[in-house]
Amino acid sequence: MSRMTAHRTALAGALVTPFLLSLWAAGPAQAHGAPTDPVSRAYACSPDGGANANSAACKAAVAANGAPFTFWDNVRVPDVGGRDRQVIPDGKLCSGGLPDYKGLDLARADWPSTNLEPGATLTMKYASTIPHTGTFKLYLTKQGYDPTKPLTWSELPTQPFASVKDPALTGGAYRITAKLPSDRTGHQVLYTIWQNSSTPDTYYSCSDVVFPRGAKSGGSSAAGAPRSKSPSPVPDPTADPAAEKDSTPTAPAGSATEATTAPSNPDSTPVASTGTTDSGPSAPMMAGGAATVLVLTGGAALALRLRRR
């Protein structure tokens, strides 16, 4: 290889490398997430939400939004740093204050919901595409909450009933187990905050849940917990058709995650458990991968042309 050819080859590599590095560095920022069980409003009303997407509430939400919730896993706000109550306005908790998700804040009692038992053990499935460190905080609206009024911070307790730090991402989802408060009945909102520590982002989600009136408190073990059931079947982006049908798998030995819970629920022990197959990346991640392939192909072609000269 002549000195001129070597110089041109090195130049081509120098031109392509910065683009590849920038795309690679942007990869982790594309990680997204939202609860699929109990089903979040964003997921239920998305094109992936199955029959729930055709509910009156979801149709109204999409109309108010002006666009479908295609990126249901992207209700995220950067640089909040734990100042949730200062940054996210009252009445906009479900959208995180983001205009692209304003339809999620509609005050109505007919959102797709999940039936739960007061005092029972909840196993939340929080779908995600890329593992990140961070803390999940779970809140449940206070008794007396009125779903026909905008959700405000005053409707949520000051402290979460469960807090889970750095659970494992398995099978395309985080599985967070916690004991539910035993004093709730009727329609409530399970409000989840996921504050990343490996990115500057914080994710927000609302899952509508219904506690039967007069129901007895459930047990405290994951094995004895009632299954969450939605009015309509909700496609699970993390599910394997060949996997077990139970939507609330128990945590395997050795998978417990250190957690902090509110004083009112001292026996809540959130853990992460094993899942099935990993879900595919969301559209932005796929676009990033396609862009990387294009850059690699273009770079290789440029280097070859220069080398032949």
N, C-alpha and C positions, 0 to 999 in steps of 0.2 A: 504494500500500500504506500503510495507516494505521500509526501508531507502535505500536499494540497488536499488530497483525498481525506487524509486523517483529520485535517483541520475542518473540512466541510462536515464530516461525520460528527465531530465533536460539537460543531456549531448547531447542527440539527438537534442533537441531544440537549444542548443548553436551552434551545427554544422550547422544546417539548416538556422538559422536566418541571419547570415552574407550574405549568398548567396541571400536570398530573398531581403534583404535591398539593396544589390548592384544592383540587377535587377530593383527594384523599383526606385532607384535613377537614373538609366540610362534611365528610361522612357522618361522624358522631352527632353533629348538630341536626341531622335528619331523623333522629330517633323520636318516636312518638308513642303515645299510649292513652288508653281509656278503659274503663270497666266494661266488660261484656256480660258479666254476671255478678251481682244484679245489674241488669242492662242499663247503661247510661242513656240519657236522652239523645246525645249525639250519635251513638251507635244505632239505637233503635230506629232513628229517623233517617239513617244514611241509606244509600243504595244497597248496603250489605245487611240491612236490618230485617229483611224478610217481610212477613205480613205486617209487622208493627209499623213499617214505613208507610203503610196505607191507612193508618189510623187517622182520625180527625185531628188529633193533636199534632201529629207529625206533618200532616198536610198544611195545617195552619202555621207551623214553625217554619217549614220550607218557604211558604208564601211570604211570611214576615221577613225571612232571611234574604229572599230574592234569589236564592240559589240552593241546590241540594247540599247536604252535609257529606260531600264526597270524602273530605279529609277529616273524618270523625275523630281521629286520634291526634289532632293538632291544636287543641284548645290550650295553648301555652302562652305564657307571658314572661318575657325576660326581665332579669334584674329586680325581681320582687324582694328576694332575700329575706323571706319570713314576714314581710310587712303586708300580709294579705289584706287585713282589714283597713289598712291605710290606702292601698293601691287599687283594690277591686271595689267599685262603687256598689252601694246597696241597690238591689233590684237587678243587678247584672252579675250575680255570683256564678250562674250556670254557664255564661258565655265568657267568663273571665274579663268582661268589659270589652271584648273584641267585637267590632262591628260585623265581621264575617260570620259570627255565631249568635247574633242577637235574637234569632228565633228561639233559642233554647231558654230564654228568660220569660217566655209567655206564662202568665199566671192562670193556670187551668188545672182542673182535677182529673182530666182524662188522659194524662200521659201514660204510655205503656209502662207497666209497673211489674214488680216482683213481689210475691207473697213471702213474708218472713214470720217467724215466731218470736215474740219478745223473750229475751233472756237466753235464746238459743245461740249456738255457735254458727257464725257466718264464715263461709269461705268465699272470698271475693276473687274473681278471675280478672286480672287487669292486663289486657293484651298490650304487647309492646313489640318493637322490631329489633332494638339493639339494647343490650344490657347497660344500665347506668347505675351509679351509686346515688343514694338519696333517701329521703324519708317520706313515707306515706302516712298521712293523718286522716283519720276517719271521724266524721261528725254525723250526728243524727239530729234532725230538727226537734225542738222541744215539743212536749205534749201540748196540744192546742194549736199547733201549726195549721194555718189555713192555706191550702194550695191555690185558692183563687185570688190570693194576694201576692204581690212580688216578694221574692225571697230576699230577706235582709240579714245582715250579720246578727242582729238582735234575736233572730229566730234560732241561732245556733249557740250551743254552750261555748263558754270561753275555752275549755279544754276538750280535745278529741277523746272519744271513748276508746280509741286504740291508736297507737303510733308504732310504725314498723320501719326499722332502718336497714337498708341494704339487703332486701330479700333477693333470692336467686331468681333469675329469669330462666324458666324451664318450659319447653314446649311452646314457646312464643308468648308466654304470659307469666306474670307474677301471680302467685296464689297466696293470698293474705288471709289468715284465720284469726278471728277475734270474737269474743263474746259480746252479743248485742245487749243494750240496756233492757231491763225487764219492765220498764214503766211506760212503754209506748203502745198506743193503739191507733188504728185508723191510718190515713194517708200521711206518710212522712217522706222526707228527702234525705237520702244518704249522700252526704257531700264529701268528696274525696279531694285532697290536696296532695300532689306529689311534687315535693321540692327537690330538684336534682342538686347533687353536690359536685358532679362531674361536668355539668353544664350550668349556665346561668339561668336556665328555664325552670318555671313552675307550671304544673298542669292542673287544671280544674275540671271537675265533672259532677253532674247531678244524676243520681239514680233514684227514681221514684219507687218507693216500697210501701207495702200495705201490711199492717199488723191486724189480724182478726180481733175484733172487740171481744173481751172476755176470755181471750186465750190464756192458757196456763204457760208459765215460763218453761222453756225447754232445758235440755241438759247442757253440760259444758264440754262434752267431748265431740270432736269432729265426726267420729263415726256415728254418733247419735243425732247429728244435726239434720233438720229437715232440708230437703232439697228446695232450692229456689225455683219457682215456677213463674213464667211469664204468661200473660193471657194468650199470646201467639208464639209459636216456636221462633226462636231467634237463631239464625245461623251463627255458628261459632267460628271465627277466623283462625282459632288455634286448635280446632278439634281434628282428630283423625277418625274417619268413618269406622275404622276397625278397632278404635279404642273403646274403653268401657263407657257406658252411657251415663253413668252418674256424673252430674255436674259439680259435685262437691267432694273430690277425692280427699282421702285423709293424708296427712303428712307422713312420709316415711321416716324411719328411725334416723336420727342424726341430721334432720333438715331444719330443726328449730332455729328461728332467727330471734336475736335479742330484741325485745320490744318494751315500750313504755306505755302504760295504760292509765286512764283516769282513775282517781281514788275510788269512784263509785263502782268500778268493775275490777277489783284487785285480782280476780282469777282469770282475766283475759290474757291469753297467751298466743299472740299472733306468730305464725310460722310461715315458712315458704315450703311448698311441696312439689313433687315431681309431676311433670305434665306429659304431653304426648309429642306431636311433631311441631316444629317451629313454623310460625306463620311467615308469609312472604313480606317483603318490604312494602311500604306505602308508595304512592305514585312519585313523590319527590325523590325517594331513594332509588327507584327504578330509573328515573330520569337521570340521576347522577351517574348511575352505572353505565347507562347508554352513552352519556357524554364522555365518560372515561374511555370506553371502547373506541369511540370516534377519534378522540385525541391520540390514543395509542396507534390506531391505524394510520391516521394522517402523519404522525411522527415517523413511523416506520417507512412510509412511502417517501417522505421527504429525505430521510437518511439514505434510502436506496438510490433515489435520483441523483443526489449529490455525489454518491460513491461512484456511480457510473460515468460521471463527467470526467 
